[in-house]
Structure formats: C-alpha cells, structure tokens
C-alpha cells in the first residue's frame, strides 16, 4: 500500500488522468507483461470498442477510439512508472534480433490519499 499526501496528488492525477493508463493497470493485475503484450492487449480492446461504437449510433465517447502507436504506449508506461505505479521487472530478449523488451509489473496494490 502506498499512502500519499495532498502535496503529491498532482503527480498521481497527471499519471492517472488517462483512460488508457487505467486499461494498462487493469491488464497488469494478472501479472507482469511485456510492452508488446500490453500493446497487443490494448489493440484487441480497441477493436472491441470500435465494434461497440458502431452499434452505439454516435452516443459513445470512449477513450480507446483514437489509434494507439508504440511511442504513445511508451509515453503512457513512463508516466505510470514516474509515480511508482508500475516498475520495470526485467528485460526479455527479443525474438527478432531487436533490443531487449521491457517487462512491466504493478508495484502497488493500493493507493491511499491522506487528506489531512
């Protein structure tokens, strides 16, 4: 459990304001995942959301409707890492002779805001 004071809340609000970051957190609940696994999961969610949006007749305003690219994913991961919500667990060797891939995990189970 992590407890923060009001003086720290701005950093957490910045890190958690985006719905894609909440999807990343939800996915990491099941255990550590590589950057590619997270990206593929978000793309699968996006396809499902696109289908749902076709059926909503324009009444939906969902966070996943914009296209996600790898550099954008890395930005979201860095923002979550910057406040300690996720941490780098390890580097996984690449299968395509690329740089090693980062594997991420949740680093806290609970975040509490101390209002006093």
Secondary structure, 3 states (H helix, E strand, C coil): CEEEEHHHHHHHHHHHCCHHHHHHHHHHCCCCEEHHHHHHHHHHHHHHHHHHHHHCCCCCCCHHHCCCCHHHHHHHHHHHHHCCCEEEEEEECCCCCCCCEEEEEECCCCEEEECC
